[in-house]
């Protein structure tokens, strides 16, 4: 069953005009980006909601050019976490755009595939393209902290897009993290039992097989930090576990990047 795309609840006029003007400046400077966040969720799930900002995703190599372009347009730019996210802020309204080029756990770096199969949309009348559904789901699947849990978003992405998802591509995104996707597809079947068969049986079989044949890990590594930045501090401080996000333990982050984040 296909859902009917929705649009987020309209922001106030000044914020709307800031979003459109900023996107126009990026287009004029040929900075490639795709729109995610609440705008993508509304399109893919049919669920409209208020959005506190506009999320755009771009390749890491385009980050500095995007920030220079927006600063030249009169917006305040700043890094939130340099390896992951920056912001452009309208000094008149304090409305802001999140500029993302990776994820907080370092796993979901924006690459060329983020610019494939991108649906065309209009953001408050301005032509743009959306993050692919697969990348939207992938990046949200790891957001499971106490103050933000995107599990329902993942379930509704599956609900809205199961019939058109490129499941093989999605499985490639979760390589080495198959348990995370398996947990979400199982919870989808729990939340919507009537529709559980919309997840192809071969996908669930593949995930179970991958989990069953995971290599043994003799190191005391906690990978919970990929899911929740603030919920596994005791394991790291008191129980002798190493942080799975760090490169020496198979993760993508170096010590300097990890130091930018709040301590667990």
Beta strands, then each sheet from edge to edge (+ up, - down):
strand 1: 34-35
strand 2: 54-57
strand 3: 76-81
strand 4: 85-89
strand 5: 96-100
strand 6: 120-123
strand 7: 126-129
strand 8: 221-222
strand 9: 242-243
sheet 1: 1+ 2- 5- 4+ 3-
sheet 2: 6+ 7-
sheet 3: 8+ 9+
end
